[in-house]
Amino acid sequence: MDLCEQSPSYVRAIAPYQPGKPISELAREMGLKEKSIIKLASNENPLGVSPKAKAAIKKQLAELGRYPDGNAFDLKAALAKRYKVPEECVVVGNGSNDLLEMAAGVFLGPGRSAVYSQHCFAVYPLATQARGARSIVVPTKNWGHDLPAMREAIAADTRVVFIANPNNPTGTFVSGAALEEFLASVPREVAVVVDEAYTEYLPREARYDSVGWLAKYPNVILTRTFSKVYGLAGLRVGFGLMQPEVADLMNRVRQPFNVNSLALAAATAALSDSKFVAKSVKLNQAGMAALERAFKRLGLEHIPSYANFITFRVSRAAAVYEKLLRQGVIVRPIAGYGMPEHLRVTIGTPKENARFLKALEAALDD
């Protein structure tokens, strides 16, 4: 019998995660120079790495011959101070998706289920299926989470609910009041993972105190990342905030040394770089407004976004995507998210946004 057939059927049935196309790959495929290509596919910070993080990385280079701090002492201490929680409430990960995997590893397995929304982040179904658990997918309402329907969908075997706020790839947002009302209704034996990878981009009037929920709802797990507004996508570092008892379980399934030394140093420094964060948010707001105006001018429907990307509908989306690639512009097709008529574009610098819009107009006229 074939070795691979010994793998559980639910593992063999997984469709691997498809990341955004790298610049180097497009350069090879199209015969383009890498410097001529702009990538607006993976929701990265167009400003790059914060100055404080760069300095911390350089300082840490001399210590790469040694293993990183497996307990992430400095980063956990900085996070605990920032969010005013005990250090025992903090778990670090190799990107926030690592925390999502840990939550699935702790609470899911055969005979259990997870609830999440249609058009959700791809890791939720992947993490669920990899544990042999059942997926309960709830249709969206206006492209966003239908929380009442998600509450109704929770079954006797449900152990995890995944909610991204803002959501990826739609950019939709659930108010703090609506989300807390949902939390109050969920059975305490069901973990609610609130994925806040884009929370720093929320306008001030939309922000809410999710950290304060930890004391009231012991089944809440918050996950955040340094990959977006902090500009550390290449180093892969995220964190989760939760009750100490839950953190203890997460640490039992966490890989040893799951966050490398450069990532730990850079994240600790980036956390204090408020000027860089403010500059990134301001750039994003201006870019978002510019793209919204352009979509309106072009007669293209878009989904209002609270993140650092915007999703828009275009006829023959796959063909438009290919035409953009030939012009050296990488955006994200999201047919794999059940949205074959949409493309997602990251907010870039003013120059990148203008380049994208010029290429898009050419693709639409072609």
ABEGO torsion letter per residue (X at the ends): XBAAAABBAAAAABBBBBBBBBAAAAAAAAGBBAAABBBAAAGBBAAEBBAAAAAAAAAAAAAAABBBBAAGAAAAAAAAAAAGBBAAABBBBBEAAAAAAAAAAAABEBGBBBBBBBGBBAAAAAAAAAAGBBBBBBBBBGGBBBAAAAAAABBAABABBBBBOBBOAAGBBBBAAAAAAAAAABBAABBBBBBAAAAAABBAAABBBAAAAAAABAABBBBBBAABAAGAAAAGBBBBBBBAAAAAAAAAABBBGABBAAAAAAAAAAAABAAAAAAAAAAAAAAAAAAAAAAAAAGBBBBBBABABBBBBBBGAAAAAAAAAAAGBBBBBAAAAGBAABBBBBBBBAAAAAAAAAAAAAAAAX
